């Protein structure tokens, strides 16, 4: 039983670090990918608008 409890604990140096919710990480990743794609394909997108 004690082995199971030890597996669930974070490493001692990481216990005080607050981790953000996973959904915020997913939203941030989507925003970052969208911004990078806009920068990469800006010439193509501008040509579509004209």
C-alpha positions as CSV (number, residue, x, y, z in Angstrom):
1,X,0.0,0.0,0.0
2,X,2.8,2.4,0.8
3,X,4.5,1.7,-2.6
4,X,1.3,2.9,-4.3
5,X,1.3,6.2,-2.4
6,X,4.9,6.9,-3.2
7,X,4.2,6.5,-7.0
8,X,1.5,9.1,-6.9
9,X,3.7,11.8,-5.3
10,X,5.6,14.3,-7.3
11,X,9.4,14.7,-6.8
12,X,10.3,16.7,-3.7
13,X,11.5,19.7,-5.7
14,X,8.3,19.8,-7.8
15,X,5.8,19.6,-4.9
16,X,5.6,23.4,-4.4
17,X,5.3,24.2,-8.1
18,X,1.7,24.9,-9.2
19,X,0.8,23.3,-12.5
20,X,-1.9,25.0,-14.7
21,X,-5.0,23.1,-15.8
22,X,-4.5,20.9,-18.8
23,X,-7.2,22.8,-20.8
24,X,-5.2,26.0,-20.6
25,X,-2.2,24.3,-22.1
26,X,-4.3,22.9,-25.0
27,X,-5.7,26.4,-25.6
28,X,-2.3,28.0,-25.5
29,X,-0.9,25.3,-27.9
30,X,-3.7,25.9,-30.4
31,X,-3.1,29.7,-30.2
32,X,0.6,29.3,-30.7
33,X,0.2,27.0,-33.7
34,X,-2.4,29.3,-35.3
35,X,-0.1,32.4,-34.9
36,X,2.9,30.5,-36.4
37,X,0.8,29.4,-39.3
38,X,-0.5,32.9,-39.9
39,X,3.1,34.2,-40.0
40,X,4.3,31.4,-42.2
41,X,1.4,31.6,-44.7
42,X,0.8,35.3,-44.6
43,X,1.8,35.8,-48.3
44,X,-0.7,33.1,-49.3
45,X,-3.5,34.5,-47.2
46,X,-2.9,38.1,-48.5
47,X,-3.1,36.8,-52.1
48,X,-6.4,35.1,-51.3
49,X,-7.9,38.3,-50.0
50,X,-6.8,40.4,-53.1
